[in-house]
Amino acid sequence: MARVVRTFLQADDLRYFVAEKFGSERRLTTLQRLTGGTKKGVYRLGLDDGTTVIGYVWAETENYWPPAATVPDDPFTDATGADLFAVNHAALTAAGVRVPELILLDRSRQHLDADVALVEDAGETKLEDLLDSDHPPLAELGDALRRMHTTESPHYGKLAAKATEPAIQTRRTEDIIRDRALADLDAAAERDPRLARARDQIVTHVDRLWAAIKPRQTYALVHGELGPDHVLVTKDNEPVMIDFEGLAYFDIEWDHAWLEMRFGEQHYQRLNPVECDQDRLEFYRYAQVLSLIEGPLRIATTDFPDRQWMLDLAEWNIAKAFAAVGARV
């Protein structure tokens, strides 16, 4: 297991940023590091007037993910960082999607060896905790998703890249995901011999799903991996989307495969989803199963604090991958 000396922030590390925004009006009194993040640090800052704000910190010691082989034109690769956060925050706001209000963004690294953002504290309640309650704001989230999934572009890719680079795209999105799926399979097979033995069957299944897809040249805004844990719910029962650095123009089926998996069929239908291409959706479902084997197995080689949860997630998806090809685990 990789050993990394991780030093997390203390209150003094963030006092400058509070003073930069609020001056002498408010002072930082408490700092709480929130759990669950794997790529950036998330902190709740308590101020002396009783209010709170959230701090995002993009620092090397906050990122638990080790390097991996990647597909060069995969827009979901390296989906982290303050630049992506800033561009994506603006795009979602323009599309009418509720996200935490941006209070301050500092990429100067003059006062801390990290990029820092202060945003509105939308509360501690996640949508996943309310799914079985009387009135989870699924219709409101569905409205936001339809606004995203009808915000279209003739080109795919990260929004930050689209703003700075010419759009030269010769590959189909499904070709990118096929390469990604096979790379995930090969990387996972190095860590689990069962996958190595079943590789040929899985590759055949991937290629069968991929071959059924009809070409497409119009793309829309997708979150990348939206689950009910990526949506906060305010005291007014308003859904607030977070963890959106992976936002990209891509096939809406990529989002809907995640939504189906993470919300479950009953709650997913309450989002009133837009119509999807079923062949593309089925292919992306399986590609995400392979991703949810490779990623958890990889992060489990690090000092990530909830390692067993990741191993259990990988095992669950290994069973799904094998069941799809009629193989025994």
C-alpha positions as CSV (number, residue, x, y, z in Angstrom):
1,M,0.0,0.0,0.0
2,A,1.3,3.4,-0.9
3,R,2.4,5.6,2.0
4,V,1.7,9.3,1.8
5,V,2.3,11.8,4.6
6,R,-0.9,13.8,4.5
7,T,-1.1,17.1,6.3
8,F,-4.6,18.6,6.4
9,L,-5.3,22.3,7.0
10,Q,-5.7,24.1,10.3
11,A,-7.7,27.2,10.9
12,D,-4.7,29.5,10.5
13,D,-4.2,28.2,7.0
14,L,-7.5,29.7,5.9
15,R,-7.7,32.9,7.9
16,Y,-6.3,35.0,5.1
17,F,-9.0,34.0,2.7
18,V,-11.8,34.8,5.2
19,A,-10.2,38.2,5.8
20,E,-9.8,38.8,2.0
21,K,-13.5,38.3,1.5
22,F,-15.0,39.6,4.7
23,G,-12.4,42.0,6.1
24,S,-12.9,42.8,9.7
25,E,-16.6,42.0,9.6
26,R,-16.2,38.3,10.2
27,R,-13.5,36.1,11.7
28,L,-12.8,32.4,11.4
29,T,-13.4,30.6,14.7
30,T,-13.7,26.9,13.8
31,L,-12.6,24.6,11.0
32,Q,-14.0,21.1,10.3
33,R,-12.7,18.8,7.6
34,L,-15.6,17.0,6.0
35,T,-15.3,13.4,5.0
36,G,-16.1,11.7,1.7
37,G,-13.9,13.7,-0.8
38,T,-11.2,11.8,-2.7
39,K,-9.8,14.5,-5.0
40,K,-10.1,17.8,-3.0
41,G,-10.3,18.8,0.6
42,V,-13.7,20.0,1.8
43,Y,-13.9,22.1,5.0
44,R,-16.7,23.8,6.9
45,L,-15.5,27.2,8.2
46,G,-17.3,28.6,11.2
47,L,-17.4,32.4,11.5
48,D,-17.8,34.5,14.6
49,D,-21.2,35.7,13.6
50,G,-22.6,32.2,13.7
51,T,-22.6,31.7,9.9
52,T,-20.6,29.1,8.0
53,V,-19.0,28.8,4.6
54,I,-17.5,25.8,2.8
55,G,-13.9,25.8,1.6
56,Y,-12.6,23.7,-1.3
57,V,-8.9,23.0,-1.3
58,W,-7.2,21.5,-4.3
59,A,-3.9,20.3,-3.0
60,E,-1.7,17.2,-3.7
61,T,-2.2,15.9,-0.2
62,E,-6.0,16.0,-0.5
63,N,-6.1,13.8,-3.6
64,Y,-6.1,10.1,-2.8
65,W,-6.1,8.9,-6.4
66,P,-2.9,7.3,-7.8
67,P,-2.1,7.7,-11.5
68,A,-3.6,5.4,-14.0
69,A,-3.4,4.7,-17.7
70,T,-5.8,7.0,-19.5
71,V,-7.4,7.5,-22.9
72,P,-6.1,10.9,-24.2
73,D,-9.4,12.3,-25.4
74,D,-11.5,11.0,-22.5
75,P,-13.2,14.2,-21.2
76,F,-13.6,12.7,-17.7
77,T,-9.9,12.2,-17.1
78,D,-8.3,14.4,-14.5
79,A,-11.7,15.9,-13.7
80,T,-10.5,18.0,-10.8
81,G,-9.0,21.4,-10.1
82,A,-10.0,25.1,-9.5
83,D,-10.0,25.9,-13.2
84,L,-12.6,23.3,-14.0
85,F,-14.6,24.3,-11.0
86,A,-14.7,27.9,-12.0
87,V,-15.7,27.3,-15.7
88,N,-18.2,24.6,-14.8
89,H,-19.8,26.7,-12.0
90,A,-20.4,29.5,-14.5
91,A,-21.8,27.1,-17.1
92,L,-24.3,25.5,-14.7
93,T,-25.4,28.8,-13.3
94,A,-26.0,30.0,-16.9
95,A,-28.0,26.9,-17.6
96,G,-30.3,27.6,-14.6
97,V,-28.9,24.8,-12.3
98,R,-28.7,25.6,-8.6
99,V,-25.1,25.3,-7.4
100,P,-23.4,26.7,-4.2
101,E,-22.9,30.5,-4.5
102,L,-19.2,31.2,-5.3
103,I,-17.8,33.6,-2.7
104,L,-14.1,33.7,-3.4
105,L,-11.7,31.9,-5.7
106,D,-7.9,32.2,-5.2
107,R,-5.5,30.5,-7.6
108,S,-2.5,32.7,-6.8
109,R,-1.0,30.2,-4.4
110,Q,0.6,33.2,-2.6
111,H,-0.8,32.3,0.8
112,L,-1.2,28.5,0.5
113,D,0.3,25.9,-1.7
114,A,-3.1,25.1,-3.1
115,D,-6.0,26.6,-5.0
116,V,-8.9,27.6,-2.7
117,A,-12.5,28.4,-3.2
118,L,-15.0,29.6,-0.6
119,V,-18.6,28.8,-1.4
120,E,-22.0,29.0,0.2
121,D,-22.7,26.4,2.8
122,A,-25.9,24.7,1.5
123,G,-26.2,22.5,4.6
124,E,-25.4,19.0,5.6
125,T,-28.4,17.2,4.2
126,K,-27.7,15.1,1.1
127,L,-30.5,14.0,-1.2
128,E,-29.5,10.3,-0.6
129,D,-30.7,10.7,3.0
130,L,-34.1,11.9,1.8
131,L,-35.0,9.5,-1.0
132,D,-37.4,7.6,1.1
133,S,-38.9,10.6,2.8
134,D,-42.3,12.1,1.9
135,H,-41.1,14.9,-0.4
136,P,-37.6,14.6,-1.7
137,P,-37.0,17.3,-4.4
138,L,-36.6,14.8,-7.3
139,A,-38.9,16.8,-9.6
140,E,-36.8,19.9,-9.0
141,L,-33.6,18.0,-9.7
142,G,-35.2,16.5,-12.8
143,D,-36.0,20.0,-14.0
144,A,-32.3,21.0,-13.5
145,L,-31.1,17.9,-15.4
146,R,-33.4,18.6,-18.3
147,R,-32.0,22.1,-18.6
148,M,-28.5,20.6,-18.6
149,H,-29.4,17.8,-21.0
150,T,-30.9,20.2,-23.5
151,T,-28.0,22.7,-23.4
152,E,-26.3,21.4,-26.5
153,S,-23.0,21.7,-28.4
154,P,-21.8,20.3,-31.7
155,H,-18.5,19.3,-30.0
156,Y,-17.8,17.2,-26.9
157,G,-15.2,17.7,-24.2
158,K,-14.4,19.6,-21.0
159,L,-15.7,23.1,-21.0
160,A,-12.3,24.6,-20.0
161,A,-10.7,22.9,-23.0
162,K,-13.4,24.1,-25.3
163,A,-12.8,27.7,-24.3
164,T,-9.0,27.5,-25.1
165,E,-8.5,24.9,-27.8
166,P,-9.8,24.5,-31.4
167,A,-12.4,21.7,-31.7
168,I,-10.6,19.1,-33.7
169,Q,-12.5,15.8,-33.1
170,T,-12.2,12.8,-35.3
171,R,-13.4,10.1,-33.0
172,R,-16.9,9.1,-31.9
173,T,-17.7,9.4,-28.2
174,E,-18.6,5.7,-28.1
175,D,-15.1,4.9,-29.4
176,I,-13.6,6.9,-26.5
177,I,-15.7,5.0,-24.0
178,R,-14.8,1.6,-25.6
179,D,-11.1,2.4,-25.2
180,R,-11.7,3.6,-21.6
181,A,-13.7,0.4,-20.8
182,L,-10.9,-1.9,-22.1
183,A,-8.2,0.1,-20.3
184,D,-10.2,-0.2,-17.1
185,L,-10.6,-4.0,-17.7
186,D,-6.9,-4.4,-18.3
187,A,-5.9,-2.4,-15.2
188,A,-8.4,-4.3,-13.0
189,A,-7.2,-7.6,-14.4
190,E,-3.7,-6.9,-13.1
191,R,-5.1,-6.7,-9.6
192,D,-7.7,-9.5,-9.8
193,P,-7.0,-12.8,-11.6
194,R,-10.7,-13.6,-12.1
195,L,-10.9,-10.6,-14.5
196,A,-7.8,-11.8,-16.3
197,R,-9.4,-15.2,-16.9
198,A,-12.7,-13.7,-18.1
199,R,-11.1,-11.0,-20.2
200,D,-12.0,-12.4,-23.6
201,Q,-15.6,-12.9,-22.7
202,I,-15.9,-9.3,-21.4
203,V,-14.1,-7.8,-24.4
204,T,-16.5,-9.7,-26.7
205,H,-19.5,-8.3,-24.7
206,V,-18.1,-4.7,-24.8
207,D,-17.6,-4.9,-28.6
208,R,-21.1,-6.3,-29.1
209,L,-22.6,-3.4,-27.2
210,W,-20.4,-0.9,-29.0
211,A,-21.2,-2.2,-32.5
212,A,-24.9,-1.6,-31.9
213,I,-24.6,2.1,-31.4
214,K,-25.6,4.6,-34.2
215,P,-23.4,7.6,-34.7
216,R,-24.3,11.0,-33.1
217,Q,-22.9,14.5,-33.5
218,T,-24.8,16.5,-30.9
219,Y,-23.8,16.6,-27.3
220,A,-25.1,18.2,-24.1
221,L,-24.0,19.2,-20.6
222,V,-23.5,16.2,-18.3
223,H,-22.3,16.1,-14.7
224,G,-20.2,13.0,-15.2
225,E,-21.1,10.9,-12.1
226,L,-24.2,12.3,-10.6
227,G,-25.6,10.5,-7.7
228,P,-27.8,11.5,-4.7
229,D,-24.7,12.1,-2.7
230,H,-23.7,14.9,-5.1
231,V,-26.8,16.8,-4.4
232,L,-27.4,18.8,-1.2
233,V,-30.8,19.8,0.0
234,T,-31.4,23.2,1.6
235,K,-33.8,23.9,4.5
236,D,-36.2,25.1,1.8
237,N,-36.0,21.7,0.1
238,E,-34.0,23.0,-2.8
239,P,-31.6,20.6,-4.5
240,V,-28.0,22.0,-4.9
241,M,-25.6,20.3,-7.3
242,I,-22.0,19.8,-6.1
243,D,-18.8,18.0,-7.2
244,F,-19.2,19.1,-10.8
245,E,-15.6,19.4,-11.9
246,G,-16.3,16.5,-14.3
247,L,-18.9,18.6,-16.2
248,A,-18.5,18.1,-19.9
249,Y,-20.3,18.2,-23.2
250,F,-20.9,14.6,-23.9
251,D,-23.7,12.0,-24.5
252,I,-26.6,12.4,-22.0
253,E,-26.6,8.6,-21.7
254,W,-23.4,8.8,-19.7
255,D,-25.3,10.8,-17.0
256,H,-28.4,8.6,-17.2
257,A,-26.4,5.4,-16.7
258,W,-25.1,6.9,-13.5
259,L,-28.5,8.2,-12.5
260,E,-30.2,4.9,-12.9
261,M,-27.5,3.1,-11.0
262,R,-27.2,5.5,-8.1
263,F,-30.9,6.5,-7.7
264,G,-32.5,3.1,-8.4
265,E,-35.3,2.6,-10.9
266,Q,-38.1,3.9,-8.7
267,H,-36.4,7.2,-7.8
268,Y,-34.8,7.6,-11.2
269,Q,-38.2,7.6,-12.9
270,R,-39.4,10.4,-10.6
271,L,-36.7,12.6,-12.2
272,N,-38.8,12.5,-15.4
273,P,-35.7,11.9,-17.5
274,V,-35.4,12.9,-21.1
275,E,-35.5,10.2,-23.8
276,C,-32.2,8.3,-24.2
277,D,-30.8,6.1,-27.0
278,Q,-31.2,2.6,-25.4
279,D,-28.3,1.0,-27.3
280,R,-25.9,3.8,-26.2
281,L,-27.3,3.7,-22.6
282,E,-26.8,-0.1,-22.4
283,F,-23.2,0.3,-23.5
284,Y,-22.4,3.1,-21.1
285,R,-24.0,1.1,-18.2
286,Y,-21.5,-1.7,-18.8
287,A,-18.6,0.6,-19.2
288,Q,-19.4,2.2,-15.9
289,V,-19.5,-1.2,-14.2
290,L,-15.9,-1.8,-15.4
291,S,-14.9,1.7,-14.2
292,L,-16.4,0.9,-10.8
293,I,-14.1,-2.1,-10.6
294,E,-10.9,-0.5,-11.7
295,G,-11.3,2.8,-9.7
296,P,-12.1,1.2,-6.3
297,L,-9.3,-1.4,-6.7
298,R,-6.8,1.3,-7.5
299,I,-7.7,3.7,-4.7
300,A,-7.7,0.7,-2.3
301,T,-4.0,0.5,-2.9
302,T,-3.6,3.8,-1.1
303,D,-4.2,5.1,2.4
304,F,-7.8,6.0,1.6
305,P,-9.6,5.7,5.0
306,D,-12.6,3.7,3.8
307,R,-10.6,1.0,1.9
308,Q,-13.0,-1.9,2.7
309,W,-15.9,0.1,1.3
310,M,-14.0,0.5,-2.0
311,L,-13.2,-3.2,-2.1
312,D,-16.8,-4.1,-1.5
313,L,-17.9,-1.8,-4.3
314,A,-15.4,-3.4,-6.7
315,E,-16.7,-6.9,-5.7
316,W,-20.3,-5.8,-6.3
317,N,-19.4,-4.7,-9.8
318,I,-17.3,-7.7,-10.6
319,A,-20.4,-9.8,-10.0
320,K,-22.4,-7.5,-12.3
321,A,-19.7,-7.7,-15.0
322,F,-19.6,-11.5,-14.9
323,A,-23.4,-11.9,-14.8
324,A,-23.7,-9.9,-18.0
325,V,-21.5,-12.3,-19.9
326,G,-22.9,-15.5,-18.2
327,A,-19.7,-16.2,-16.3
328,R,-19.2,-17.4,-12.8
329,V,-17.3,-15.2,-10.4
